[in-house]
Structure formats: structure tokens, C-alpha cells
Amino acid sequence: MAKKPSTLPWNLREPSTGIALYRWLYEELRSAILAGHLRSGARLPATRDLAAQYRLSRPTVVTAFEQLRAEGYVEGRVGSGTYVSKTLPDELLHAPRATARAKVRRRQVRLSGYARRLQLARAGTLAPTLEYRPARAFRANQPALDQFPTALWAQVAARRMRRVSTQLLAGGEALGYRPLREAVADYLNSSRGVKCAADQVVIISGVQQALDRAAHLLLDREDRVWMENPGYPGAVAAFRAVGATICPVAVDSEGLNLEAGKKLPKPRLVYVTPAHQFPLGVTMSLRRRLALLEWAGKTGTIIFEDDYDSEYRYSGRPIPALQGFDRSQSVIFAGSFTDVLFPALRLGYMVLPSGLVDIFAAAEAVSTHHPPLIDQATLCDFIREGHFARHVRRMRELYAERLSVLLKSAKEELAGLLEIPVIEAGLRTVGWLKQGTSAEQAAQRAAERCVEVVPLRRYAYGRIPREGVVLGFAAVDGRELKRGVEELARALGDAGSGRTNRGNSGLGEMSE
Ligand SMILES: Cc1ncc(COP(=O)(O)O)c(C=O)c1O
């Protein structure tokens, strides 16, 4: 390929707020290529030059280039020159007639009220990461995937498939594979303090689906939902999409502050994460649990107990699930195998008050029928043969070790910059920033150093009392955690000194 000038023929626009810098650069370059500012065969500037020109870190530029290369917009290798591709993916994907048709179609489709609300609800939440990027410090939404015993899972799955019956191949009950429902009921009764029979257990595609189902089946437009503040954005999106009104309720050291909630209008449903509050990590006290249940029983309010992440407890006394104390059929309990095993499995469970089982089964029957049955049967074997319990035990030890690496290096490197509270459970923690540090800037500076932290305000409604960031400690090993801490210390130094200001929060705007 003939060498062409390697400077950009125009200036990049300023990054907009809340967008990672690599993403901004990728989008600017992609738009320039599609608009013809950068023609086929044109050479992109060297990553080092571009980084210097726009005051970016080199890894930020390299990541943007890699993304463009992966999608076919550019060719060549870092180091030997990067060129705009001869044939662009958009040209391949959209022949002119198809583009015209697609435009017409897009204009004609009228979305339902639900779809329009869903668009708004999604705009206010964190988008799930669809593209896979290798794990790095401090990825918060991922377990240690490299530690999953895939060979063992493959053995269990192969055995199950070799012996599969025609009955299993034909499909099954909407509520899920009966032996798995029994195994889940046994596990929850013995390990989570849940009191249930297998008949109350429904196998679903993760807690997110449980939230979506509960929202559709139990909420009407304008119904109020109390939401922990800060809280899990996926729950907010599901409730908002059905038109419910979100009422943020503060979280204190005992969990959702019931007394603060009682000052608000009565809700139809309360969403809580008592085992390990998302994202602050607080465990709801027994006293608060009992008070919440008593109040819910008296007022006829449904409690959605999200038990995500609760298998991993490192200290403190485990308190039985709210569901286990429920005498008034007020609690819907939901948990997941995605964080314990692997996210792609998309299997989880709900424990329902008996009176709700049929309507949830009906909803399943008119949508997915049931989650993939062979996967359910494989998971059931994995649990019954003791592999699940062993895996949880092994991972608990590993995560406890990773947590102690994080705490130790944070003590050495981040003193005065970031304060990590006591972590009793879960796979992530909040880190409180020293006064005057912007979490958004800290996150951006950290991203430039290939470190992921999420500003706490992205999970909060309106103002938050204190700036913080959320850090995961499960996905990567001790070495990467140490690197993360060192880089974060530098990033916080930069953010504290206000080196540059490239925008702020995206999800503080979750507020009503
Ligand atoms: C608190 C909480 N609830 C629910 C979910 C979604 O769980 P699942 O993957 O089982 O749908 C998550 C995922 O991060 C979560 O953090």
C-alpha cells in the first residue's frame, strides 16, 4: 500500500459527556471514514502522534484503532501503519436499495407505549457491554471466567446429551425442568434461609428476566416502586418501561431506610438487595428485615428480593433471606447462576408466593415456553453431583484472596485518595473519593490507563452525599489488581489536580 500523509485532515470534535475516550475516538474516526474525510487507503496518524495531539493515553488510541480494525474500517498493524480499508463494512452491509428500504421501514413502524418507555428507560441506564473486551482491573460485572471448570462442565453436558431422552428433547414445563426446580429449592432452603417448596420455584433467564416479568405482571402505569438509592439500574429500567413511577429511598448502614420510605406515598412494590446492597454492599440488618416485612404485610406491598451475588460472603454473620421470614406471602425472591457460574448460561430462579405461580407460568408459556431445557438439565446434574457447591467454595476462597490483595494495595497506594469500606460480601465494592475529586473525571483518567471504575452517581438519583466509584475485584488476578491500584492512584492524582475536564456524569440523570 502506497504511503499517504499521516495527519488528520480535520479537527476531531470535543468528546461528549459520559463517553469513554476510546469510544469517542473510534466514533470520530469512523464518522470521518464514512463521510469520506478519510478516503480508502489513507494512512491514519501513528498512535503515538494522535495520542500526543489530543492529550490521550496511547492505549486509548490503540483500543480505538483495534475496534476499527475488528470492524473492518481500517487495515494494517499497529507499528507498521494503519490504513483506511478498501471496502468499508457499511458499504457491504447496506446495498443502496436496502438502505432506502430500511429508511422507509424505520419511518413506518409505530412503536407501542411500552417500547417508547423502554427507549427512555434504557437511555437512563448503563448499557450492557455487548462487545467482549478482555477483563482488566476493576471490572465489576464479571466473575473470574478463566477459573470456570469448562472441561468438567463439558463432561457433564456430554453425558447428559448421550443419555438424553426423547421426552427431554420434546421440551418441558413452563416453570422449568422439575429436577432442577427441586435442586434449587434444596439449595435455597439449606444455604440461603429461603423457605420454599419446589412448586414455588420458577427457572428463568436470570434476575433481569425476573424483574421484567414481575414488572409486567404486577405493575400498572403510574404504580409506585420504591427503589434503593443508589440502586441497580437494570431494575429501574424494567419498572420504568411498564410505566411505573420510581420513588428513590435512601440506603443507610442497615439497608433501605424504611422510615424515610414511609414519608413517601405508598408503593405497589419495593425492590431491595438485602444480602449485599447494590452497589454499596451494605447487608440489611435483621431488625430492618423484620420491620420491612411487617410493614409490607400490613400495607399489601410486594417486596422483590434480589439475591444476586449473595453466595460470596467473606465476613459478618449471614442473615437468612427476607423470604424466609415472610408470613404474609409478600416476597418474590430471585437469584442467578450467571455470576456464580458464567453469564452466558442465562439461568436463574424465582421463588414465588404460591398464589402467583400460575400467572408467572402463563407469562413464560406465551413468551419463551421455558429456558433451554438441555442447559437446565446439565445445570441440574452439575448441582446434584456436588460440582456447584465445590465451585462456590473454591471461588469464595479465590475472591477472598483477591479482595485482600485489593485492600492491601489500596492501603499502600491509595491512602488519602480513596477509602474502601469493610466488604462483607459480593464481588464489588464502593470506594469513597477524597473530597473535591470528581468521580467522572477519575473514571475517565482511569480508563485512559486501562482501568475500569464506575462513578457511583451513575447508580443514583439526583444528588449523592459523597463522591465514590464502584470497583470489582473478582474478574482479574492479584497482579492485575495491583496494577489497577497503581494506575488508579495516578489517575486520581490527575483527576484531583483537574488536569483536564472532559465532561461528567451520564447516569446521575437517572433521577426522575
Ligand atoms: C443487583 C443485580 N441484580 C440483577 C442483575 C442481573 O442478573 P442476571 O444476570 O441474572 O440477569 C445484576 C447484574 O449485574 C445485578 O447486579
The ligand as an ORCA input file, in Angstrom:
! r2SCAN-3c Opt
* xyz 0 1
  C     -28.085     -6.476     41.689
  C     -28.241     -7.179     40.371
  N     -29.403     -7.758     40.075
  C     -29.590     -8.401     38.919
  C     -28.607     -8.485     37.963
  C     -28.876     -9.212     36.666
  O     -28.712    -10.566     36.879
  P     -28.814    -11.675     35.735
  O     -27.525    -11.707     35.027
  O     -29.112    -12.914     36.487
  O     -29.952    -11.274     34.847
  C     -27.366     -7.900     38.223
  C     -26.293     -7.959     37.232
  O     -25.254     -7.351     37.361
  C     -27.188     -7.236     39.464
  O     -26.004     -6.661     39.768
*
